[in-house]
Amino acid sequence: MHWLADLLAAIGVVLNGLPQGIMAMTLGFAVFPTAFSFGLAALVNGVAGSVAPISFQAESLALTGHLGKDLRERTSIIFLGAGIMLIIGLTGSLTKIVALLGNQIMAGMMAGVGIMLAKIALQMSREQPHFGWLSIGLAAATYLVTKNLVWTIAVSVIGTSLYAVLGERYHVTLPAHVTARRFQFVKPRFNLKILRGALSLACLNIGANISYGLITGQMTGQKPNPVDLNLLTSTQALADFGTSLLGGAPVETIISATASAPEPVFAGVLMMIIMAVILLLGWLPKIGQYVPSTSIAGFLFILGAVVTFPENAATALQGSFGPVAALTLVVTALIDPFTGLLTGALLKFGLPLLGLGL
């Protein structure tokens, strides 16, 4: 009966990813070309035996939506960020960067991202208060009872959507380029804003690939080695590199319950194949017409304020580099991950050269 457990784990992760896929559509990303990102990752994981799948990730979507004002800027940020991550993955630099900066500074950056997510959730709720505050209330109540993110996102998104459809008669027509089952080339744009956005997205992915990749690997009972993490980084970058040119959404590393399945590689591949089929058949846009984008606000708030921030902040503030990590956290939360990480690096290596310390 291993296959049934694998199937249930795959379906659970698919259900967790669908609301974030809807979030991607509200940001203007096309879902049809994104299917090929899932297909590529499924092929690579199946051949290489990797247990860490990729999917829609709330953090990268929220950050990209925050940094880019329209689809062209957002896809340009993803395209350039994917190029940076591809170089990091192919050269095996991921673990070296983390070792150079240290776990405290990386954790400070991730804690700052947690605050950013909470701020974005609150901003969304102010724009659509009927849906946003309901989503946050449902998410908070569900997480307090279950301590489970899958239940949190399911209850808050479904509950808010039911209220929207039944109580507010909610229905939205998505843009044609989002729902079209065809390819449309989006020419990348390059400027300083996009470069900073790409560097910020790359910084977020460095932290996420290390933390989420290790957590997913540990769920199988064994810790991934650097080769696994570099393969994960390269696969994610290649997937984003191609789909961004067609207006598709970014797909990144996630903490995946498929790793706890009896056959974690098969379960992960199955999850990505199911997600690709859903996108290719155009089912996600049909669902998205009845799901307010603000329904994800509750999950973003819990993910940022309750899950991401406390654990990473605790790691960041322990040890001799606590003050540097704290400044990294604050700058990330106020500006962006790249500026936060750059601040931490400059302080860590610059202050000793000046004979100063914190």
LUMMAR-576580 format. One line per 10 residues: for each residue y, z, x of C-alpha. Coordinates in steps of 0.5 Angstrom, whole numbers. Last residue first. Example, Ala and Ser with C-alpha at 12.3 -4.5 7.8 and 13.67 -1.06 7.14 Angstrom:
<atoms>
-2,14,27 ~ -9,16,25
</atoms>
This chain:
<atoms>
91,36,59 ~ 91,34,67 ~ 96,31,72 ~ 96,29,79 ~ 98,22,77 ~ 92,19,79 ~ 88,25,74 ~ 93,23,68 ~ 91,15,69 ~ 84,15,68
83,19,62 ~ 90,18,59 ~ 89,11,60 ~ 82,10,57 ~ 84,15,51 ~ 90,11,49 ~ 86,4,50 ~ 81,7,45 ~ 87,9,40 ~ 90,2,41
84,-1,40 ~ 82,3,34 ~ 88,2,30 ~ 95,5,28 ~ 95,12,25 ~ 88,14,25 ~ 86,11,32 ~ 93,14,35 ~ 90,21,32 ~ 83,20,34
85,18,41 ~ 90,24,42 ~ 84,29,40 ~ 79,25,45 ~ 84,26,50 ~ 85,34,48 ~ 77,35,48 ~ 76,32,55 ~ 74,38,58 ~ 68,39,52
68,39,45 ~ 73,36,41 ~ 70,29,40 ~ 63,31,38 ~ 66,36,32 ~ 71,30,31 ~ 65,25,30 ~ 61,29,25 ~ 67,31,21 ~ 70,24,21
64,20,19 ~ 61,23,13 ~ 66,27,9 ~ 73,24,10 ~ 70,17,12 ~ 64,16,8 ~ 66,20,2 ~ 73,16,2 ~ 70,9,2 ~ 64,11,-3
70,13,-8 ~ 74,7,-7 ~ 68,2,-8 ~ 70,2,-15 ~ 77,-1,-13 ~ 74,-8,-12 ~ 73,-8,-20 ~ 66,-10,-22 ~ 65,-15,-28 ~ 66,-21,-24
63,-19,-18 ~ 56,-19,-22 ~ 57,-27,-22 ~ 59,-27,-15 ~ 53,-24,-13 ~ 48,-28,-16 ~ 50,-35,-13 ~ 43,-37,-11 ~ 45,-37,-4 ~ 48,-30,-4
42,-27,-7 ~ 37,-31,-3 ~ 41,-29,3 ~ 40,-21,1 ~ 33,-22,0 ~ 32,-25,7 ~ 36,-19,10 ~ 32,-14,6 ~ 25,-17,8 ~ 27,-18,16
29,-10,15 ~ 22,-8,12 ~ 18,-13,17 ~ 21,-9,23 ~ 20,-2,20 ~ 13,-3,18 ~ 11,4,15 ~ 19,4,12 ~ 23,9,16 ~ 27,4,19
28,0,12 ~ 33,6,11 ~ 38,2,15 ~ 44,5,18 ~ 48,-1,19 ~ 50,-6,24 ~ 55,-12,22 ~ 56,-17,17 ~ 63,-21,17 ~ 64,-25,11
65,-32,10 ~ 71,-37,11 ~ 67,-43,14 ~ 69,-41,21 ~ 68,-34,20 ~ 60,-36,19 ~ 59,-38,26 ~ 62,-33,30 ~ 60,-27,25 ~ 52,-29,26
53,-30,33 ~ 56,-23,34 ~ 51,-19,30 ~ 46,-22,34 ~ 49,-21,41 ~ 50,-14,39 ~ 43,-12,36 ~ 40,-16,43 ~ 45,-11,47 ~ 42,-5,43
35,-7,44 ~ 36,-8,51 ~ 39,-2,52 ~ 33,2,50 ~ 32,4,42 ~ 30,11,41 ~ 23,12,38 ~ 21,16,32 ~ 23,10,27 ~ 29,14,24
31,14,32 ~ 32,7,32 ~ 37,7,26 ~ 41,13,29 ~ 41,9,35 ~ 44,3,32 ~ 48,6,28 ~ 51,10,34 ~ 51,5,39 ~ 53,-1,35
58,3,31 ~ 62,5,37 ~ 62,-2,40 ~ 63,-5,33 ~ 70,-1,32 ~ 72,-3,39 ~ 71,-10,37 ~ 74,-10,30 ~ 80,-7,34 ~ 80,-12,39
80,-17,34 ~ 86,-14,30 ~ 90,-14,37 ~ 88,-21,38 ~ 90,-23,31 ~ 97,-20,31 ~ 98,-23,38 ~ 97,-30,36 ~ 91,-35,35 ~ 89,-38,28
82,-40,27 ~ 81,-47,22 ~ 77,-45,16 ~ 72,-50,15 ~ 69,-50,7 ~ 62,-50,6 ~ 59,-51,-1 ~ 56,-46,-6 ~ 63,-44,-9 ~ 64,-37,-11
69,-35,-6 ~ 73,-42,-5 ~ 74,-42,-13 ~ 78,-35,-13 ~ 74,-30,-17 ~ 76,-30,-25 ~ 76,-22,-27 ~ 73,-18,-33 ~ 75,-11,-35 ~ 74,-10,-42
78,-3,-41 ~ 73,2,-44 ~ 66,-2,-44 ~ 68,-7,-38 ~ 72,-2,-33 ~ 68,4,-35 ~ 61,1,-34 ~ 64,-1,-27 ~ 66,6,-25 ~ 60,9,-27
56,3,-23 ~ 60,4,-17 ~ 61,11,-17 ~ 53,12,-18 ~ 50,7,-14 ~ 55,9,-8 ~ 53,16,-8 ~ 46,15,-9 ~ 46,11,-3 ~ 50,16,1
45,22,-1 ~ 48,29,0 ~ 45,29,-7 ~ 49,34,-11 ~ 56,34,-7 ~ 55,27,-6 ~ 54,25,-13 ~ 61,30,-15 ~ 65,27,-9 ~ 63,20,-11
64,21,-19 ~ 71,23,-17 ~ 73,18,-12 ~ 70,13,-17 ~ 74,16,-23 ~ 80,16,-18 ~ 80,9,-16 ~ 78,6,-23 ~ 84,9,-27 ~ 89,9,-21
89,2,-19 ~ 94,1,-14 ~ 94,9,-13 ~ 86,9,-12 ~ 86,3,-7 ~ 91,7,-3 ~ 87,13,-3 ~ 81,9,-1 ~ 85,6,5 ~ 87,13,7
80,15,7 ~ 77,9,11 ~ 83,10,16 ~ 81,18,17 ~ 74,16,18 ~ 76,11,23 ~ 80,16,27 ~ 73,20,27 ~ 70,14,30 ~ 76,13,36
75,21,37 ~ 67,20,38 ~ 68,14,43 ~ 73,19,47 ~ 68,24,47 ~ 62,20,48 ~ 65,18,55 ~ 69,12,57 ~ 65,9,62 ~ 58,11,59
61,7,53 ~ 63,1,56 ~ 57,1,60 ~ 52,2,54 ~ 55,-5,51 ~ 56,-9,58 ~ 49,-12,57 ~ 53,-19,59 ~ 50,-22,53 ~ 52,-17,48
59,-16,51 ~ 60,-23,51 ~ 58,-24,44 ~ 62,-18,42 ~ 69,-21,45 ~ 67,-28,41 ~ 65,-24,35 ~ 72,-21,35 ~ 75,-28,36 ~ 72,-30,30
73,-24,26 ~ 80,-24,27 ~ 81,-31,25 ~ 77,-30,19 ~ 82,-24,17 ~ 88,-28,19 ~ 85,-34,15 ~ 83,-30,9 ~ 90,-27,8 ~ 94,-21,10
89,-19,16 ~ 89,-12,19 ~ 87,-8,13 ~ 82,-13,10 ~ 79,-13,17 ~ 79,-5,17 ~ 76,-5,10 ~ 71,-10,12 ~ 69,-7,18 ~ 68,0,15
64,-2,9 ~ 59,-6,13 ~ 56,-12,9 ~ 49,-13,13 ~ 45,-12,19 ~ 38,-10,21 ~ 36,-5,27 ~ 28,-5,27 ~ 28,-11,33 ~ 21,-14,34
24,-20,38 ~ 22,-26,33 ~ 23,-22,27 ~ 29,-19,29 ~ 32,-26,31 ~ 30,-30,25 ~ 32,-24,20 ~ 39,-24,24 ~ 40,-32,23 ~ 38,-32,15
43,-26,14 ~ 48,-30,18 ~ 46,-36,14 ~ 48,-32,7 ~ 55,-31,9 ~ 56,-39,8 ~ 55,-38,1 ~ 59,-31,0 ~ 66,-34,1 ~ 71,-28,4
77,-27,-1 ~ 78,-19,0 ~ 75,-18,-7 ~ 69,-22,-4 ~ 68,-17,1 ~ 68,-12,-3 ~ 63,-15,-8 ~ 59,-15,-1 ~ 60,-8,0 ~ 58,-7,-8
51,-11,-6 ~ 50,-7,1 ~ 47,-1,-2 ~ 42,-5,-7 ~ 40,-9,-1 ~ 38,-2,3 ~ 34,0,-3 ~ 31,-7,-4 ~ 28,-7,3 ~ 26,1,3
22,-1,-4 ~ 19,-7,-1 ~ 17,-3,5 ~ 14,2,1 ~ 10,-3,-3 ~ 8,-7,3 ~ 5,-1,6 ~ 0,0,0
</atoms>
